């Protein structure tokens, strides 16, 4: 499942190319007056099998309540959700760095907001409270938030279907004020020190997977490449958090395709993967723990836990793909 911040923000990408009320504002539009504060520097802790700590305790209601968002939007919030950060290793890296991603939606006027909050030290980018705004052909204004509040990096997008630019900027100002108060009240989150034996980050297809020779597994004509993360709109904090990581790595031959992601120190996701519907533990040579389950869009998902690490692969139930996964895991173990 695609993150709501990425999915909804991509829909508004075209408006973000325009200026926020002005083509190139010299100062943030509608930025609230927030007194500076000092947040203690988090201390490092080891990532084992325990779930990492998230800002706001992983609770979107601690970021902004439905009542607060309803007041900002001028109508009732009908849906609030937190993005499933253990969907795959790529997304889980956000949680491993203390991040939390939330969305709020209304029904009548089509107001909505999505926000990613993370420790400033996890992805420092710095920016203004209202970076961009514009209007789509359908009459929907949007405004992006990119700011640091009490040591919390905030990347978000707020929009209103049929709203005016003035109303959207006012709502963004009010939302940023709520975020500022929440950030000042939340506890700092320790950034992790990965346990010994963790695979390196970022996930790098070019350095790890592309040089591998898959000919003995798939035969001649096999290609491998990086499926990038740079298509569409992504907030700067998310890009900074990814830190040049590949989106996923792909091995392809004719109609066969293997897609792979991994996360060093990601073993904490094991209990979530085990709890998936139709999950089944299987035996694979050279693999400490292997779990299969149906993939979201067809095919088979194979999750591998090796030492403190997590690798997830999607393919179409071919023995050759399993053999390729074993080769990739062995390669990562010796990097």
HUNORFEN-V261506 format. One line per field, one symbol per residue. ss: DSSP state (H for helix, E for strand, L for the rest). psi: psi as a letter, one per 20 degrees, with the letter a starting at -180 (. if undefined). burial: # if it has 24 or more other ideal C-beta (glycine too) atoms within 12 Angstrom, else .. A space follows every 50 residues. Layout:
ss=???
psi=???
burial=???
//
This chain:
ss=LLLHHHHHHHHLLLHHHLLLLLLLLLLLLLLLLLLLLLLLLLLLEEELLL LLLLHHHHLHHHHLLHHHHHHHHLLLEEEEEELLLLLLHHHHHHHHLLLE EEEEEELLLLEEEEEEEEEHHHLLLLLLLLLLEEELLLLEEEEEEEEEEL LEEEEEEEEEELLLHHHHHHHHHHHHHHHHHHHHHLLLLLLEEELLLLLL LLLLHHHHLLLLLLHHHHLLLLEEEEELLLLLLLLHHHHHHHLLLLLEEE EEELLEEEEEEEELLHHHHHHHHHLLLLLEEELLLLLLEEEEEELLLLLE EEEEEELLEEEEEEELLLHHHHHHHHHHHHHHHLL
psi=pqqhghghhhhjhhhiirrnhqhmqhqppkpqooqqrppqpqqqqqociq pqpqqkkjohhigprhgghhgghjrppippqppnikgrhghhhghhjjqp pqqqqrggjkqrqqqppqphihmphparhngqqaprhjjoqqpqpnrpol jpppprppropjrrhghghghhggghgghggghhiqqqppqqoqrpjpqq qrpoghhgghiqojghgirqjpqqrporjjpappqhhgghghljqqgrpp ppodipppppqropjjiiighgghiqpkqpprpppjpgpppqrpqhkqaq poppoocjrpppqpallphhhghhghggghghhj.
burial=.#####.##.###.##.####......#####.#.......#....#... .#####.#.#.###.#.###.##.#.#..##################### ######..###############.#.##########...########### ###########.#.#.#################..#.#####.#...##. #####..###.#.#..##...###.##.#...##########..###### ###..###############.##..#.......#..#######.#....# ################.#.##########.###..
//
